[in-house]
Amino acid sequence: MQFNRYWVAFVGIFSREVRRFIAQHTRLLSALVRPMLWLIVFANGFRAALGVSIMEPYGTYITYQTYITPGLCCMILLFNGMQSSLSMVYDREMGSMKVLLMSPLPRSYLLFCKLLANAILALIQVYLFLLLANVVNVNLDWEAYVSAMPAILVIALFLGALGLLLSNLIKQLENFAGVMNFVIFPMFFLSSALYPLWKMKEASLWLYWICQYNPFTTCVELLRWALYQQINPAAIMILLPLTIIVCVLAVLSFSPSKGQRGR
């Protein structure tokens, strides 16, 4: 009986997020158009500088389009995590989060359900992008879609919890968009999403170390190896504990009435 209560709560939260996502038509469109544009434009631009093929750390030569595909998938997860956090800030401002958390179920479980629901939606967006990427000769085996699923979910949970943690520090909705610009673009560009770290090391050593210790780089490398049925133990050992820590901090620091006090 207790399990049924938790399951019904998750289904209710998930269905609410799905209806909200469907109602926001431009959200799905931008989630697919943005990485496809980058895939087409950057692939042709950087291919001239880096060559037709790139050697991966495990000795496989791949095209540049294929190389940046995991980074663009993580970009989808990053934007989705920040947008879901924006919706939480909006719900907190409007007071609907306070109504949700009046449930007899633990607050930590309800917030985790929201994070997991948004992670599943992000997973669907990534798979749609990977299907569209076949148009520009990014060919993946069907096993890649299966092996990448756990990595995508973990990355989506981490980035969603990170966005929630940052939103907990923001008192008003108007300040959220500006703060996110100082998070999304540095995390994305100072990583291995668009270019190999060994190329960055040749250009600038201090930029290389920044990219090396950027958690988004760990996300990209975990997904890159997973898409080719490879296991990256170093990325797993870093990202799993980091995800748990960020999720715990995000849940503990969340206050449903913070926005109302800010006003």
Secondary structure, DSSP 8 states (H G I E B T S, - for coil): -HHHHHHHHHHHHHHHHHHHHHH-HHHHHHHHHHHHHHHHHHHHHHHHHH-SEEE-TTS-EEEHHHHHHHHHHHHHHHHHHHHHHHHHHHHHHHTHHHHHTTSSS-HHHHHHHHHHHHHHHHHHHHHHHHHHHGGGT----HHHHHHTHHHHHHHHHHHHHHHHHHHHT--SGGGHHHHHHHHHHHHHHTTTSSS-HHHHHHH-HHHHHHHHT-HHHHHHHHHHHHHTT---HHHHHHHHHHHHHHHHHHHHH--TTHHHHH-
